[in-house]
Amino acid sequence: MQKRINNLWLILGLFVLLILTAGCGDILSAQKNNQEELSGVKFVRQIVTQDNTSSRAIMWQSDEPIADGAVEYRQVGENKVNRVGAKGELYTDDGQNLMLYTARLENLPAGDKLEYRLIGNGQVGKWHNLSTDDGGTFTALIFPDSQSSDYSGWQELAQNAAKRNPEAKFFVNMGDLVDNGEDHSQWEAWFNSLAGIIDRIPVAPIMGNHEAYDRDWQVREPVAYLNEFAVPDNGSSKYGRYYYSYDYGSVHFIVLNTQLQELKEMSPDLREEQLRWFRQDVANSQKPWKVVLMHRDALQYRINGRPERQEGFDEEGLVWMTVFEEMGVDAVLSAHLHTYRNRGHIRNFQHDASGPLYILTGVAGNVRYPNLWLNHALDEYVAPQPETANYMTMQAAENQLDFYCYLPDGTELDHEVLKK
């Protein structure tokens, strides 16, 4: 009799253990699911919006369609979850077919810490951080041309810069994101390098001339760039995503398209349309600071060994610099030449403390031009030669902007301050 009772207790214990084990399995499965991305998803990313206090664009891509793709988001620590559907579009380039998804989160609480995750195919992805603009002080990361033959150096620079600046609210890539705009493998390398960064803080991308090249190095429409980044709308029926503007804190950022040399045949009226838009856009802004981001530089440099090339101003500089002065722009950041140069303030094509600050942001990839450019008379600071990679930060407050330039190891090279 006692043996039968013991056996019953043993059976009951095994039954309870099975129930508990099954329950723990569910918990472990849920925890595991919460630590993994949605199956088939690549390159989750945030894109800046015109008003980053209350909105954000979320994008991702996949090789196959995702059923019922959506984004869920909530305030950190809260249980209430909101859901926004995602628009999926087939994207084909460089012989690759993939699906691009975009979800636009609106009416977000300003200055709040949120988290979001992807939904689709009956699955739930992991949570990603998302912080909205509180309208106050902020730090931004600024990366010059990341164009590379091997993106491991770009990855190391970007990841270390992000670790040194965990408070950064967004990052800028100043154009020539990749070496060849049609090469799908380079876009994959660029996105892979930003894992853990671009999913938690938004990117403000800028189109460079290399985004407009095909595999044969002939000029083409910048197909990949225009599809991969759902930047803010500029109101243009012809040139959507070519140029745009956005606000963060006390700063109004204007992202210009300076690829007229590459795009003039297919987009002959791009500059004229952009000039009209620029004047109206800046005039409508109430932000105390106006900062222009453009790929090509305003100055023209002499080239070592080519005496026929004269020092002066680039075609884009001749067109835009007087407009910047007219519209009260405070700072102009450029790229393209793969060298860091601080030219101080320029007005009427000469040094003048009342003009905008001009900084050539340098190079973040491994494509270098050692000893190519001769110093310009307007250069106030030139990075040590032969040049290595660098990155920048911008710290913004209502009455002060600070621009810093750093070597990849965090050594400070230059610091410029603007005050109002």
Phi, psi and omega in degrees: 000312180298324180295321179295320179297315179299321179295321178297316178297322179295317179296316179298319179296318178296323180295315178296319180298320178297318179297314181295319180296318178298319179296316179296324178298318177298317180296314180296321179297317179295319179296318179298317180298324182288346180259001183242153176281160176305134184303131178087353183277140176232146164056057173296133184212150173256142178238140178300155174238172181300320180237100185276002173285335189225002183211164178198143173260131177246129179232155169201174180218161180207156179285332181237155178300147177248122182287134176056043179297135182202170174239131171254142178216158181202163171287141181301130180091353180260155179266333182294128183242132175257152181230137177231130179291153180250142176267125180254138180224140176285132182235128181233126177197147178054036179074009182251135173249128177210167178256131174252132181241139178226130173235135181249115180270125183237164177056038176282153177287134182292142174062034184243156176262119182239174171215149183223160177212160181266146179236142175166156180055030181072014182242164178234129180272183181279164179278140175239147179284149175209124179240133177268158181292131177264003179083358183257210182293152179202164173240137175238145172269138180233117179251125173292194181310124177262002176316127186212160167267336177219118190274009179294323178293319176298318179299314181297316180297312183296315182294317180291322177297320179293322178294324180284343183230064184295344181274356182302135184267335176198172176225152179247139170241120197279022179101164192051054177299320178235166180283324180227117188294341179267345186285105183299323182296327179289322176295321178297319179295319179298312180294317179302324181296338185257014179302133181085354177248301188289343177276342183249339172229146185283156176256144169245093183277154177234136179285131174249174181294329182288343174290343184256025177248146173264184184298333179266012179062031172258151182291138176214172173298138181287069189302310185298310181304313185294333179269325188284342187229109179276071183287168182303148180290139178252004177082002182271135176280342183254326190235042174300140179072357176285324179211159184192176175219160177203159178250143168212127182057232182266012188243136169257118180260134177241117181261111182265156172256117183246025185264044183292329179297321181278325191257003188297328181287318183270341182224064188294337182254015182300314183295315182297317178296319182293322177298316179296315179298317183301311182299317180291318182298312181292320180297329182279347183278136177258004181288144182291335182246140177236119182236126178264136175241120183216145184286300182290148182274157181280337184261154174249129183255147169292150181248133180303123180087002178234078185296343181288340180273123186262151173290142179172232184225139178293160178305320179295323177295317180298326180281315194266332189299319179293328177291320176302316179296315180302321187263006174073033176293139183267323183211147179232118177252135182224181183210224170080321186268355176059042176209143179267124178220128172258117183258004181068206185264136182229133171217142182055034175065026175211165180299131180199121184299342181274354182269174178295153172280132179243121178233127172269117200282343174111221184210134179247347178262193184257010175272111186240154177236071185296129176057026180277313186267132171274150184298144178265148180300336181270355178293128175258332175215133178237132179299149180305140181253151350295147193280142172251184180288163178204169171217170182228161167232154174233123176251124188238131171230175184297327183242011181203139170240134176240125176249125179241144173242134184230148166288165181304331181275005178094000177293129181284130177259320188207152179214126180233139183238136171242137180230149174241000000 
